[in-house]
Amino acid sequence: MSMQIKVLGPGCVNCHRLRSNVDQAVAELALDADVESVEDVAEMLAYGIMASPALVVDEQVAFVGRVPDVARLKDLLSARVLG
């Protein structure tokens, strides 16, 4: 089963940067993952997100209000795969 990853945010510069970092981390780890950008405010609020960008991995909020670098994302995603 593939990992579900969502980048939540209104489409700001940091949202795009987070999406790019996530895409790079997924590619470098060769993960089976579906990555989706979510710009719908109602969907973001459903996760309790009050700041953007935010990252949701397999329906669990992982980061809010910051853009982790590729190395940090790889650590997070690797731990989820092994966990």
N, C-alpha and C positions, 0 to 999 in steps of 0.2 A: 504494500500500500504506500502511495506516495505521501510525502510530507506536504501539509497545506501551510503556505506562508502568505500573509497579507501585510501589505504596507498601507497604513491608514494615514490619510492627510488630504488637504484640499488641493494638492497639486503644486505646492510651493517648491522653491529651490531645494530645501532640505529634504522634502518628500522624494524628489527625483534623485537626489544624491543617495538617500537610503535605498531606494529601489535599485540603483546602479550597484551599490555595494552588496546588496543581497544577491543580485543576479551573478555578480562576480564570485561571491563565496560559494553559491550553489554550483556554479560551473567548475570552480577549482576543486571542490569536493566530489564532483560527479554525482551529485545527489539526485534521486528521483523525487522531484518536488514540483508542485504547482504553485507558482508565484503570481499573486494578483495585487493590483493597486486598487484601493478602495477610497473613493473621493466622496461618497455619500455620507452626509453628516449624520443622518439617522442611524446608519450602520455603525459609524464610529462611536456614537453615543451608546449604542447597545453593548459595546465592550467597556463602557465606563471611561472612555478616553476623553480627557479634557484639554490635552495639549497634543500638538503634532510636531513631527511625524511620530507614528507609533508602529511597532512591529508585533504581529500576532503569529505565533507558530503553533500549529495544531490546536487552534482555538484558545491558546493561553497567551496573555499579553506578556511580551518579553522585554520591550523597551518603550518608553514614552518620553517625548520631548527632546530627544537627542538622536544623533546619527553615529552609531558605532562604526568603527573602521572594519575593513574586510577581515582582518585577523580576529577581532573580537566576535564577529558574526560566525566565522568558521569554528571558533571554539564553542559557541552556543549551539550551532547546528550539529556539530560532531557529537556533543554531549547528548543531544536529543536522539540522535541515531543510535548511539551506544546505550542510552539510558534505559 
